[in-house]
Amino acid sequence: MSEIVVAGITKAWGGVVAVDRVSFTARAGELLVLLGPSGCGKSTTLRLIAGLEEATAGTVQIGGRDVTQLPPSARQIAMVFQSYALFPHLTVAENIVFGLKVRRVPAAERARRLQRVAELVGLAQLLERKPAQLSGGQRQRVALGRAIIAEAPVCLMDEPLSNLDAQLRQEMRAEIRALQQRLGMTMVYVTHDQTEAMTMADQIILLREGRIEHSASPDEIYARPATSFTARFIGTPPMNLLRLADSLGGAAIAASNGPAVLAGHGEAMLLGIRPEHLRIANVGGVTAEVVASEYLGADTVVQCRIGDQSLSVRGAGHLRLGKGTPVRLTWSAEDAHLFDASSGQRRTDGPAMLAP
């Protein structure tokens, strides 16, 4: 078993708390992503699991064994860092088997594992090259191969794709996910890129200021964000969050002329709507003004304004709307979200949503 159980893990340096009582479970064979902005504690959490940092409080279990006080070498893990960390004077083959050689694994066993791993990561024809002769994607494959060849049941990855260009990142995302599923490894993957998290993860842990903001599957974290922070962090463009004000017949978007979008009081609440759920209508809806538009090929993102509030609309094809154009925006009530403006928490007990 390779299940990872993190219970109340805390890391503090003096008065600075980087990770604050974080608890979660990565089930065996699962790819769990630690996601969040810079400085939220995701890499520190990974280093605590790896044993590269000493926990101030809490425990880490791997495969049912408490490893909190054990050194990294005794935790049966492999790790891929943000930097490729390859030895420039060694060949691809020598870099991949370096760890096995240090652990005095017999030469025949090293050769067997090398052949298998080289085929898995697509390096079979490059084993005699030096790192300087490889592309960025190939170097990342060498780092992956070095982790896989250890045959550890757990693999930890700390932003391994951040040094690659957009096209290579997309390719490597698919390759890492396919490898993880094929090998049945339990993987904890750190990233600040929500696209990586959404496309790769079985479970996402969104961190904010050292604490868990939301823990859920990609589907749930997108469809039912627990907080306004989650709603804004997940999705491209991010969810629109609009202040509400009480009006006749319910609550309307603040500084708009109506209509009511909430059947009841809406003061101190935020209305959340994803850009792709907004529609430009001929009649009805809420009146807005176009500020700018970005044509992306398959779709267009239109920036609009309602009073002093900004929002984005994502529509299919090429929407030719110039600055200052008045538009009417509508949406389905089931696509709307409601959050408390002060705490940011999702409201599940508020008044019914209305379609404008």
C-alpha angles and dihedrals in degrees: 000000000000103000115146118214117188112189122189093326114183132180123188133172105201106304094345114097110200097173118026119198096314117181130179143132127232105201120222112279093013129128107222120187124208103207133181147105124294112291096022094118101254097126091043089053090052091049090051090054090048094048093241089121127041114237118238089207140349133048141265122209125189119188091350092305122116104235098167093116098033123104119246092258091062097049098077094232138134123212137201115198132207088252115061088229093200124164104245094206094053128079123243090261093049092048092051096049096037094104092049090050092052089051089050096241107174116265094242091054091047091052092049093050093043092055092050095046094044089057092046095054097035099248101116092114095045103053095113096050125100121235092255088063093056134085121239092261092050092050089052089053089054089054089049091048091051089054095045096048090064087068090216115164091227127054124188120198125192109198092309095174101048093102095054130089121250097266094048091046090057092049094046092048089060093044095050092048092048092049093048092052094044093050095039091228124165104235132190110194125190121207142146090207111098091196090062090048095048095047099042111029134096087188131015124207108195111201128199125181092342097311135095111261097179135352117194147110117289090255094053097041089054099041099040111021111192095216141020088250090058090046092055096041097051118063137038112266092022124244116283112243114197129185116238131215130193116258140156111309096013135313126331134189107283114260092014128114091238154216107199113258096181128049097226142009114344104175112131091018133112125216113217123202127165115232092239091057094057118094130197107232135192095221136018123010129094119313116239138166125234114241100175141332134217118205110210100175103250091042145000129237110213119197112213139177132218107190105308094339125097127211139170129230121199115202134173120258127355112332107194102205120148128211112283095023111143114230136179117229126201138169142176118270091232090059094057125096130200126212135178107251096217103041098026090224120145113257114225097162101052131110120296118279118244129208110233 
